[in-house]
Amino acid sequence: MSQLTGKTAVVTGGNSGIGYATAQKLKQEGATVIITGRSEEKVKKAASELGVQGIVADVINLSAIDQAVEKIKAEHQNVDILFVNAGIFAPAPLGQITEQMFDNQMGINFKGAVFTIEKFLPILNEGASIINLSSVNAYTGMPNTAIYAASKAAMNSFTRTAATELAPRKIRVNAVNPGPIYTPIFDKTGMPEEQLKGFAEAMQNRIPLKRFGQPEDVAELVSFLASDKASFITGGEYNIDGGININPLLVG
Ligand SMILES: NC(=O)c1ccc[n+]([C@@H]2O[C@H](COP(=O)([O-])OP(=O)(O)OC[C@H]3O[C@@H](n4cnc5c(N)ncnc54)[C@H](OP(=O)(O)O)[C@@H]3O)[C@@H](O)[C@H]2O)c1
């Protein structure tokens, strides 16, 4: 039997990148998977490719999350795995941080994550697993990422408190901190191609394993944390970053 047979999983931001690869992996492991996303067209396409259910729900819109929960409750009753993955990366240097950019990035990456969990709580089964997709940026001072990094640091702090409060229901809450992973997230920043290329090369050089991660690398870890094999793990944070967080000072 596969490790997630009989479980129902929800993946937010499941139409692309890490969410897409994870939805695929969770399905392979036997779970019934529901993906959400903000674009009807993208959600429909991904759901049909993956052979899973797709629901449009922009996490910045709390009533859209409510509606998604109602639909899932009506069709599946309860949820065992909640992968809180939807997020954006909107780099900007200090001095150019606008209120709109602050509200959007914090609104999706942190507020959206918090209220996804709040709204799904009533339909989470005892023993459910919540996995929050954070970032190694939560612990770095990388230029132009002040708000992104803060949104992820907030997520890691929230994860610890949530793990304590939900332990009586045997709900486990963990965070995953990826380093650079090849996904469309960087193209969506609007940075020119040349700049993106330079950024990727510089980043790759600093990674001890000398490569970007693949979405499938992260999907493996999430699938493990979602499973009963991880039943004694809660309130933890797992770097998956080719070693970049070691901060080796001298790179070989
Ligand atoms: N790639 C990396 O190097 C990396 C590293 C560390 C952490 N992360 C984190 O990993 C998560 C997934 O990112 P990714 O790299 O897989 O990027 P991605 O391919 O752009 O996927 C992000 C997903 O989130 C969705 N999303 C964005 N805003 C949303 C909203 N308001 N409501 C609902 N869905 C929304 C996106 O929808 P659209 O397709 O419509 O944009 C997409 O499905 C993010 O939280 C990101 O911060 C990524």
The ligand as a Gaussian input file, in Angstrom:
#p B3LYP/6-31G(d) Opt

LIG

0 1
 N       11.107000      28.508000      -6.261000
 C       11.897000      28.785000      -5.237000
 O       13.123000      28.958000      -5.384000
 C       11.327000      28.874000      -3.850000
 C       12.221000      28.878000      -2.771000
 C       11.719000      28.972000      -1.472000
 C       10.362000      29.046000      -1.267000
 N        9.502000      29.054000      -2.331000
 C        8.078000      29.122000      -2.029000
 O        7.436000      28.011000      -2.630000
 C        6.048000      28.302000      -2.845000
 C        5.684000      27.846000      -4.243000
 O        6.408000      28.630000      -5.173000
 P        6.954000      28.088000      -6.566000
 O        8.397000      28.351000      -6.606000
 O        6.438000      26.748000      -6.848000
 O        6.310000      29.196000      -7.545000
 P        5.167000      29.143000      -8.639000
 O        5.506000      28.118000      -9.667000
 O        4.937000      30.542000      -9.056000
 O        3.909000      28.603000      -7.819000
 C        3.237000      29.415000      -6.886000
 C        1.794000      28.998000      -6.869000
 O        1.072000      29.827000      -5.941000
 C       -0.044000      30.393000      -6.638000
 N       -0.469000      31.657000      -6.066000
 C        0.193000      32.835000      -6.048000
 N       -0.578000      33.774000      -5.481000
 C       -1.741000      33.169000      -5.137000
 C       -2.942000      33.616000      -4.525000
 N       -3.125000      34.896000      -4.180000
 N       -3.938000      32.706000      -4.315000
 C       -3.790000      31.419000      -4.691000
 N       -2.692000      30.946000      -5.303000
 C       -1.686000      31.823000      -5.509000
 C        0.479000      30.562000      -8.063000
 O       -0.562000      30.853000      -8.975000
 P       -0.201000      31.554000     -10.409000
 O        0.325000      30.443000     -11.279000
 O       -1.495000      32.125000     -10.853000
 O        0.872000      32.587000     -10.158000
 C        1.130000      29.206000      -8.232000
 O        0.173000      28.210000      -8.432000
 C        5.898000      29.791000      -2.581000
 O        5.329000      29.973000      -1.296000
 C        7.326000      30.303000      -2.606000
 O        7.501000      31.455000      -1.827000
 C        9.954000      28.957000      -3.604000

